[in-house]
Amino acid sequence: MRTLTPPDRWLALLLAALAGYVDSLGFLHLGGVFVSFMSGNTTRMAVKLAEGRWAAAAGVAAILGLFVLGAMIGALVAGGEGARSRSRVLAVEALLLAGAAVAAGAGLAPLAIGLMALAMGAENSVFLRDGEVGVSLTYMTGTLVKTGHALAATLRGGDPWAFRPYLALWAGLAGGALLGAAAYHGVGLIALWPAAGFALILSVVTRISRAA
């Protein structure tokens, strides 16, 4: 985060909020399974296997696989690290979320969940750096670790505000999750439509702002 330009920091924060929003919808619909936080899903899958709940474990494993597939698709679509690459990934994410909203409206919740997992995997390809994930957008464990490290550096006499970009990214995810929970309790998975529209807006703005 600290190496990003101010516009890119804002983009990362907004995408973290989008991820929190979508993940909250999936979490509430599935009763405790995530569509973007795969560390948590891995633990849940292992617990279900230990309990002999094979069908439930298979369902979580399917989401894990779709997330990885989404990350692969995002990387292939990006094809690089510039503004056009980011815009393409965001457009694909918007399309997947719109497809999920359509599926939810048609009563095809499993399809909607699958498309949500694909979208969240793809989002992590927005900030590629040398072919690797440059910024964690859908999971915050590493970000919170960096927050702690920045605070430690402060105690050693370093920049007293170095932790702010990481804490802001975490707050973005948390804020988005709060909005997603409120929206789900109001309208269910149909609340995916605003997420799809937001991703599309970010795709267009990213392309236009870098072309200017």
C-alpha positions as a printed NumPy array, in Angstrom:
array([[  0.   ,   0.   ,   0.   ],
       [  2.743,   2.488,   0.887],
       [  4.29 ,   2.168,  -2.577],
       [  1.017,   2.975,  -4.378],
       [  0.165,   6.396,  -5.724],
       [ -2.664,   8.245,  -3.906],
       [ -5.208,   7.41 ,  -6.675],
       [ -4.228,   3.75 ,  -6.507],
       [ -4.583,   3.772,  -2.732],
       [ -8.125,   5.038,  -3.121],
       [ -8.828,   2.366,  -5.719],
       [ -7.485,  -0.324,  -3.396],
       [ -9.608,   0.974,  -0.514],
       [-12.759,   1.004,  -2.664],
       [-12.05 ,  -2.505,  -3.935],
       [-11.525,  -3.76 ,  -0.389],
       [-14.91 ,  -2.284,   0.489],
       [-16.441,  -4.005,  -2.542],
       [-14.898,  -7.314,  -1.466],
       [-16.241,  -6.897,   2.057],
       [-19.698,  -6.121,   0.695],
       [-19.803,  -9.193,  -1.567],
       [-18.247, -11.471,   1.028],
       [-20.818, -10.391,   3.595],
       [-23.645, -11.32 ,   1.208],
       [-22.151, -14.746,   0.591],
       [-21.359, -15.354,   4.251],
       [-24.888, -14.611,   5.38 ],
       [-26.499, -16.624,   2.589],
       [-24.284, -19.657,   3.192],
       [-24.5  , -19.464,   6.958],
       [-20.814, -18.991,   7.675],
       [-18.917, -19.826,   4.462],
       [-16.996, -17.096,   2.659],
       [-16.744, -16.217,  -1.029],
       [-13.506, -14.222,  -0.698],
       [-11.731, -15.318,   2.507],
       [-10.191, -18.645,   1.581],
       [ -8.103, -19.106,   4.741],
       [-11.312, -19.258,   6.746],
       [-12.877, -21.591,   4.196],
       [ -9.879, -23.903,   4.339],
       [-10.304, -24.247,   8.102],
       [-14.044, -24.829,   7.722],
       [-13.45 , -27.485,   5.066],
       [-10.935, -29.282,   7.275],
       [-13.322, -29.214,  10.255],
       [-16.16 , -30.593,   8.146],
       [-13.9  , -33.374,   6.885],
       [-12.911, -34.231,  10.446],
       [-16.596, -34.385,  11.362],
       [-17.352, -36.649,   8.428],
       [-19.623, -34.082,   6.781],
       [-18.503, -34.94 ,   3.278],
       [-21.151, -33.042,   1.312],
       [-20.59 , -29.841,   3.295],
       [-16.813, -30.175,   2.872],
       [-17.246, -30.694,  -0.869],
       [-19.316, -27.512,  -1.093],
       [-16.587, -25.46 ,   0.582],
       [-13.942, -27.143,  -1.595],
       [-15.918, -26.114,  -4.688],
       [-15.844, -22.485,  -3.586],
       [-12.096, -22.751,  -2.994],
       [-11.612, -24.116,  -6.492],
       [-13.762, -21.417,  -8.078],
       [-11.85 , -18.704,  -6.257],
       [ -8.567, -20.048,  -7.639],
       [-10.135, -20.266, -11.107],
       [-11.255, -16.652, -10.775],
       [ -7.732, -15.575,  -9.826],
       [ -6.406, -17.397, -12.89 ],
       [ -8.977, -15.731, -15.141],
       [ -8.156, -12.337, -13.656],
       [ -4.442, -12.781, -14.289],
       [ -5.055, -13.908, -17.872],
       [ -7.397, -10.995, -18.544],
       [ -5.004,  -8.48 , -16.979],
       [ -2.082,  -9.484, -19.15 ],
       [  0.015,  -6.764, -17.518],
       [  0.087,  -4.117, -14.82 ],
       [ -1.148,  -0.883, -16.433],
       [ -4.418,   1.009, -16.266],
       [ -5.902,  -0.903, -19.195],
       [ -5.105,  -4.189, -17.474],
       [ -6.794,  -3.062, -14.274],
       [ -9.796,  -1.791, -16.188],
       [-10.199,  -5.131, -17.967],
       [-10.08 ,  -7.078, -14.712],
       [-12.658,  -4.779, -13.14 ],
       [-14.911,  -5.148, -16.186],
       [-14.751,  -8.936, -15.863],
       [-15.513,  -8.653, -12.156],
       [-18.524,  -6.458, -12.938],
       [-19.75 ,  -8.989, -15.499],
       [-19.402, -11.883, -13.048],
       [-21.222,  -9.987, -10.307],
       [-23.983,  -9.001, -12.718],
       [-24.32 , -12.656, -13.714],
       [-24.526, -13.558, -10.022],
       [-27.285, -10.978,  -9.523],
       [-29.231, -12.385, -12.469],
       [-28.816, -15.923, -11.12 ],
       [-29.975, -14.814,  -7.677],
       [-33.036, -13.168,  -9.168],
       [-33.836, -16.376, -11.046],
       [-33.646, -18.413,  -7.852],
       [-30.336, -20.051,  -8.818],
       [-28.485, -19.299,  -5.605],
       [-25.725, -21.938,  -6.052],
       [-24.837, -20.442,  -9.448],
       [-24.856, -16.96 ,  -7.921],
       [-22.467, -18.067,  -5.168],
       [-20.136, -19.656,  -7.705],
       [-19.994, -16.497,  -9.79 ],
       [-19.372, -14.44 ,  -6.645],
       [-16.365, -16.623,  -5.785],
       [-15.037, -16.244,  -9.329],
       [-15.429, -12.468,  -9.111],
       [-13.596, -12.261,  -5.798],
       [-10.743, -14.37 ,  -7.133],
       [-10.494, -12.155, -10.206],
       [-10.424,  -8.96 ,  -8.132],
       [ -7.096,  -9.94 ,  -6.638],
       [ -5.506,  -9.523, -10.078],
       [ -6.177,  -5.776, -10.205],
       [ -2.872,  -4.865,  -8.555],
       [ -0.402,  -7.263, -10.099],
       [  3.299,  -6.699,  -9.54 ],
       [  5.76 ,  -8.868, -11.448],
       [  3.01 , -11.428, -11.92 ],
       [  2.213, -11.601,  -8.196],
       [ -0.553, -10.062,  -6.084],
       [  0.651,  -6.561,  -5.177],
       [ -2.153,  -5.67 ,  -2.753],
       [ -4.395,  -8.063,  -0.839],
       [ -7.928,  -6.881,  -1.531],
       [-10.221,  -9.668,  -0.345],
       [ -8.335, -10.846,   2.756],
       [ -6.774,  -8.786,   5.524],
       [ -4.547, -11.091,   7.577],
       [ -1.392,  -9.89 ,   5.832],
       [ -2.59 ,  -6.304,   5.975],
       [ -3.106,  -6.488,   9.741],
       [  0.352,  -8.044,  10.107],
       [  1.799,  -5.104,   8.177],
       [ -0.133,  -2.754,  10.459],
       [  1.542,  -4.352,  13.453],
       [  4.96 ,  -4.17 ,  11.82 ],
       [  4.448,  -0.494,  10.984],
       [  3.51 ,   0.199,  14.613],
       [  6.657,  -1.612,  15.735],
       [  8.72 ,   0.528,  13.359],
       [  7.119,   3.615,  14.877],
       [  8.249,   2.552,  18.345],
       [ 11.774,   2.241,  16.962],
       [ 11.676,   5.841,  15.777],
       [ 10.211,   5.372,  12.309],
       [  7.316,   7.104,  10.55 ],
       [  4.553,   7.489,  13.165],
       [  1.839,   7.299,  10.506],
       [  3.139,   4.384,   8.457],
       [  0.324,   2.161,   9.694],
       [ -2.45 ,   4.34 ,   8.249],
       [ -2.633,   2.903,   4.686],
       [ -2.911,  -0.642,   6.011],
       [ -5.452,   0.231,   8.662],
       [ -7.474,   2.162,   6.077],
       [ -7.537,  -0.89 ,   3.798],
       [ -8.821,  -3.046,   6.654],
       [-11.431,  -0.426,   7.504],
       [-12.566,  -0.437,   3.881],
       [-13.227,  -4.169,   3.988],
       [-14.999,  -3.887,   7.332],
       [-17.143,  -0.979,   6.159],
       [-18.11 ,  -2.794,   2.985],
       [-19.039,  -5.892,   4.968],
       [-21.258,  -3.773,   7.212],
       [-23.08 ,  -2.346,   4.191],
       [-23.384,  -5.811,   2.655],
       [-24.939,  -7.253,   5.796],
       [-27.483,  -4.44 ,   5.949],
       [-28.315,  -4.88 ,   2.269],
       [-28.682,  -8.66 ,   2.563],
       [-31.092,  -8.371,   5.447],
       [-33.102,  -5.979,   3.304],
       [-33.242,  -7.631,  -0.119],
       [-31.096, -10.792,  -0.054],
       [-28.671, -11.647,  -2.851],
       [-30.365,  -9.152,  -5.179],
       [-28.096,  -6.68 ,  -3.372],
       [-25.416,  -7.9  ,  -5.799],
       [-26.641,  -5.397,  -8.396],
       [-25.065,  -2.361,  -6.679],
       [-21.797,  -4.306,  -6.381],
       [-21.81 ,  -5.077, -10.11 ],
       [-22.548,  -1.453, -10.939],
       [-19.816,  -0.218,  -8.62 ],
       [-17.247,  -2.539, -10.207],
       [-18.251,  -1.306, -13.659],
       [-17.908,   2.335, -12.579],
       [-14.447,   1.644, -11.185],
       [-13.478,  -0.048, -14.46 ],
       [-14.546,   2.976, -16.516],
       [-13.015,   5.54 , -14.157],
       [ -9.731,   3.643, -14.023],
       [ -9.518,   3.571, -17.814],
       [-10.52 ,   7.214, -18.299],
       [ -8.411,   8.688, -15.488],
       [ -5.233,   7.02 , -16.72 ],
       [ -5.918,   7.996, -20.314],
       [ -6.34 ,  11.663, -19.389]])
